[in-house]
Amino acid sequence: MRQQAKDIKRTAVIVALLLLLGVCVMFYGQWRGTWKDTLDVCATTLWTLPVFAVLIGMAHHAAGKGMSGKEYVRQMFCGKPVSGSRSAYLDYTRIFAAAMVILTHACSMQTGEDVAAWRTNLLLTCEGIGLVCNPLYVMISGALLLSAEKEEGFGEFYFRRFVKVALPMVVYYVIFMCMAGEMSLIPPKNIGKGALQILAGESGIVPHYWLIYTLLSLYILAPFARIMVKNLQDKGITVLFFLIILEEILVTYLPLAGVEIGFAMTFAGWEGVFLLGYILTTRRTKWMEYVVLIGGAVSAVAIPVALILDYSLKNYVCNTAPTMVLLAAAILVGASKMESVLKNKLSSVVLTLSKYSYSIILVHWYGLFVVTWGKIGIQPLRFGCVGGIVLTVLTGVTVCFIMGFLADNTIVLVVQYIANAIGKIVRRDKRDENY
């Protein structure tokens, strides 16, 4: 009885603080110059706050049941307690990738400005290196999903990824469409059109969501790919590694010589990058390390040089091009070799940023261009360019973290709570049928 009272009190305090933060963020984001105009814009949302408060309270009460207030608050920020098998370098790599997303998009938007040549070249360099975020995220996903020791049925695997990855993306997508006036939940408007847009993929509101759709497609493949790689002998893994690199080279560079390829090379796309994440973190050899580290070092120079000399060469050095893949692979391998050092420095800040790195990606287009650029006024070409780039990334990460933390612990948490409740009912019904 005493524990239940503590749970209720803790939940009430958390919900009150979250709603207060939410209202402050909403007013800041929707400010129209006067309180009256701003209140008119936010009126509908404010009227729904009591309903949201109840739903958010139910979700947090269920999530923190039996925990002390301190334990639950720590879990909200840092996630579940760190186990001995946790790879610290993957946490650092996630944070690095999130920062690179903001870096590349911030710099790419100003490369066409009429400024000194050195500034343009610096922006192009940062844009090119920052694009390593894409293969890096795919590799991290492959490393985690394909090396997982926990046995999951297909249904359980897909349901968990649907709740953890797909649902948050849908929630954020809906929020941004509502903010853009393309649909409305209260009152209902263009919901069917919005649903079709979400099925169709990324749009001008969230152009960066192509990466999330790519990851979701790879998640569908993951259970079968896991069976394949785990049943391959070391020799087979080595052959697979070099085959992936070879196919990427052929697909990327043969067209430059006027040679057309008439058959599909499956491993030359994101599927190959996904498999490389597992190979390089779980089954790599010394020869693979040499190839990756040397290739990554060369690529770190080649990518910006190519963009500076001729921006039209971007497709030949970025995304799934061998240069970008090798650079991402070198970062992943280099970080893994520092595991013993990084594990001792796994602070609460690192765990928090790692936990919310996915949310930072989902919200960063709005957080970067609307808030960091538009409202705060920090851009790469300000503050001496170098200072502007650093400040833009740091401010962008901070803004996106606040927005992601707020959304994840309110709307996203409620939707996940409902989905998990439905999942439990379905599983219970299936067990009853078996009896």
N, C-alpha and C positions, 0 to 999 in steps of 0.2 A: 504493500500500500504506500509506504514511504517512497520507494523507488518510482512508483507510478506518478506520485505528486512531483518528484524531482524531474521526471521526464516531461511532464506537462509544463512545468515552469520553464525548463530549458527551452522547450519548443516555442513557447510564447515569446521569450526574449529574442530568440534567433529570428522568428518571423517578423517581429516588430522592427528589428535592426535591418533586415533585408528589405522590407517594404519602405523604410525610411530612406535607405540607400537608393532603392529603385525610383522613388519619387524624385529624389535629388538629381539622379542621372537623367530621368525623363525630362524634368524642367530645364536642365542644362542643354540637353540635345534638342528640345523643341522650343527653346526660348524665342519669342517673337518681338522682343523689345519692351513689352509691358507685361505686367502680371495678368491683366485682364485678357489680352490676346493669347497668352500662353495657356491660361486656364481653359479658355474656349477650345483650344486644340487638344488639350489633355483631358477634357471633361469625361469623355466616354470611358477612358481607362480608369480614371479616379472612381467612377461609380461602380466599377467592377472589383475594386480592391477588397471589399469584404469577402466576396466569393473566393478570390485568389488567396486571401489570408487563410481561409479554412482549408483549402486544398493543399496549400504549401505546408500548413501545420500538420496535416495528416501524413504527408510524404516525409517530413523531417521526423515526426514522432516515430514512424515505422522504421526509418533508417537508423535512428539512434537509440532504439529501444534497449534498455539495460546498461547503457554506457553512462559514464559520468559526463558532466558538462565539458570538462577539459578534454576528455578523450574524444568526444564527438566533434568539438570544434577543431581539434587537430586533424581528425579524419576529413572534415570538410575541406580543409586547406591542403593537407599533405597526402590524403588517401589512406588506405589501410596500412597497418604497421609493416615496416620493411622486413622482408624475410631474408635469410642468409643467401638464398639463391638469386636474389635480385641483381641484375646487371646495372651497376651505377652508370657505366659509360653510355648506356642507351638513354638514361634520363638526361644527361648532359647533351647528347646528340639531338634529342627531341627539342630541347630549348634552343640549341644552335640553329636547327632547321627553322623553327618558328621565327627567330630573329632574321634569318636570311630571307624568309618570305617578305617580311616588311621592308628589308633593305632593297631587294630587287624591284619591288613594285614602286617604292618611293623614288628610287633613282631613275627608273625607266620613264617615269612621267615627266622628267625634266631634262632628258638628254637632248631634246630638240630646241632648248632655249638658246638664245643668242648670248653666249658667255665666252669667257676665255677658253682657249683650247684645252688647257690643263684641267679645267673644271669639267668640261665635257668628257674628257678621257677618264677622269676619276669616276664620274657617274657611270660611264660604260663599263669600267672595270668592276665597280660594285654591283651593277646590274648582272653582269655575266657570272661573277663568282656567286652572287646571291641565288642564282637559278639552280644551284646545287641542292636547294631545298626539295625540289621535286623528286629526283631519284633517291635522295636521302630518306624521305618519308616512305617511299615504296620499299626501300631496303629494310628499314626498321620494322615495317609491317611484316615483311617476309621473315626476318630474323625471329620475331616474336611468335608468329602464327605457325610457322613450319617446324620450329624447334620445341614447341610446347610439349611437355611430358604428360600433361593431364589428358586422359582419354575422354573424348566427348562424342556423343552420337551426332549424326548430321543435323537432326532437329534442334538439339541443344546448342550446337555450334552456331547455326544460322540465327537462332532466336537471340542468343547473347550478343552477336555482332549487330543484329538489327536494333536492339535496344540501346547498345552502347555507342554505335557509330551512325547508323542510318537515321534513327529517330531524332537525335540532336540536330543533324543537318536539316531535316525536314522542318523542325521547329524554328531554327534560325532563318531558313528560307521563307517561311510564312511570315515571320516578324518583319523581315526586310521588304517583302511584297506589300504588307500592310502599311509600312512606313512610306513606301513609294506610291501608295494609293492605287495599286494594281488589284488589290482584293481587300476584303474586310470581313472580320469574324463577328463583330458587334457594331451595327447589324450585319447579317450575312450578305455578302456581295461578291460576285465573281469567284466563288469558292471552287466551282468545277473547273473554271479556266486556270485558277491557280494550281489545282491538283495536276492538270495536264502539263503545266509548265514545269512543275517539279519532276514529273516523269520524263520530260523531254531533256532535262539536264540543266547546265549552267545558263545564265542569261546575263544581260547587261548590268543587272543589279548585283549579281554575285558571279562575275566572270571566272573567278578563281576556283569555283566549285567543280571544275572539270577534274581536278585532282582527286576530290572526294569521290566522284563517280567512278574514276579509274580504280581507286582503292576498293570500293564496294564490289566492282567487277572481279577484282583479284581475290576478294574474300570468298566469292562464290567458288572460285577455283581451288582455294586453299586446302580444304580437307583431302582432295584428291592428289594435289601436289605434295602434301605432307606424306601420304602413303608412298608416293613415288620416290622422294628423296631419302626417306628413312630406309627404304629397301635397296638403295643403291650402295654398292661397295665403294671404297675410297677411290679406286681407279675410275669408276663410273662418274663420281663426283668431279674428279679432276678433268675428265673429258668434257663433262657438262659445262664446267667453268670456262674452258677455252673455247668451246663451241658457242657459248653466249657472246663472248668477246668477238670472235670471228664473224658471227652473223651481224653484229652491230657494225663492225667495220665495213663489211660488204654492202649492207643495205644503205649505209650513210654515204660511202665514198665512191662506189662503183658508178652511180649516176653522174658524178662529176667527170668521169672518163667516157661518158656516153654509152655505158653498158647498162642495159635493162635486165632486170631479174624477173623471170616469168613465174616463179613459184614462191609460195609464202615461206617466210623465215620466222617461225613462231617466237623464237628466243630473242629476236632483235628488238622486240617491243618491250612494254612494261612488264610482261610476264617474265622475261629474262632478268630484268632488274630485281623483280620480286624474289626470284630464285637465288640471285647473287647475295641478297641479304642473309639468307640461311647459310649458304656456302661459306661466306666470309666470316660469319660470327660463330659457326659451329663446326665446320668441316674443312677449314682452309689448310693448305700446306705452305711450306716456306716459299716454294716457287710462286704460288699465288700472291703471297705477300710482296715478293720482289716486283712482280708485274704490276700490282696495284699501286704500291708506294712510288715506284719510278714513274709509272704512267700518270698517276695523280699529280706528281710534282711538275711534270712536263705540261699537263693539262692546265694547271693553275696559271701558267704563263701563256699558253696557247689561246685559251678562251678569251681573255681580255684583249690580247693582241689582235685576234681575228675580228672582234667587234669594233675595235678602234680603226683598223684598216678598212674594213668593209662590213657594215652592219648587216648586209644581206646574207652574210655567211653564218648568221645566228643559228639556223637550223642544222648546220654542219658541225656545230660545237656544243650545242645545248640540248636539253631534254634527254632523249635516249641515244644521243651521239656518243661514241666511245670516250671522247674527252670528258664530257660531263659525268658519265657513269664511272669512269676511273677516278675522277676527283671525289665523287661521293663515296666510292669504295675506299679510297685512301683515308678519308676523314673517319669512316667507320672503323677501319682496321687500326688506324692510329689511336683513336679513342679507346678501343678495346685493349690495346697494349698498355694503356695507362690505368687499367681497371683498379689495380691495387692502390694507386694514389687517389683516384677519384672516389673510391668507396669510403675512404676515411674522411672525405669532405662532402658527404651527402647530407647537406644541411636542409633545414626546413624550407628555406627559400628555393633551393633546387627542386625538392620534392613537390612544392606547390606549383612552380612554373612548369614542371614536367607534367603534372596532373592536368593542368589547364592549357597545355600547348595545343591540343586539338581545338579547344574553344577559341583560342587566340587566332588560329587559322580561319575558323568559321566566321569570326566577326571582324577580321582585320581590315577588310575593304572599307567598311563604314568607319571603324575606329581610326584608321589611318587618314583617309581622305576627307571625311566629314568633320571629325573631331580634331585630330592632331594638326592637319593642314588648315581646315576651314575655321575652326573655333579658337584653337590655341595659337595657331599661326606659326608653327614650326615646320620648316621644309628644308630639303637637302641643300639648296643653294643659298640659304641664309647662314649667318654666323660663320662666315669664312669658308663655306662649303664643307670642309672636313668636320668642323664643329657642328654644322647643320646636319650632316649625315648621321653623326653619332647621336645628336639630340633627337633627331627624327626617329631613329630606331629605338632608343631608350624610352622616349615618350610614347611611341606607338605601342610598344610591348606593354607598358604600364596601363595605358588606356584600354587596350584590348583585354588585358587580364581582368581589370575591374568589370568591364562589360560582360566578359565570359563567365567570371565568377558569379555575378549577379544572375545572369540568365540560367546558368547550370543549376543553381541552387533555388530557383523559383520555377519558371515555366518548364524547363527541360526535366527537372526532378519530378514534377507533377505528372508529366506525360510518361516518363519512365516508370513511375510508381503505378500508374494505371495499367500500363502494358505488362509489367511484372505480375500484377494482381490477376489480370486476365490469363496470363501464362500459367500461373499456379492453379487456377480453376480448371483450365483445359487439361493439365497434367493429372490433376486429381480425378477428373471424369474418366480419363483413359485408364487410370489404375483401377477405378471402380468397375469399368467394363471388363477388365482382365479377370476380376474375381467373378 
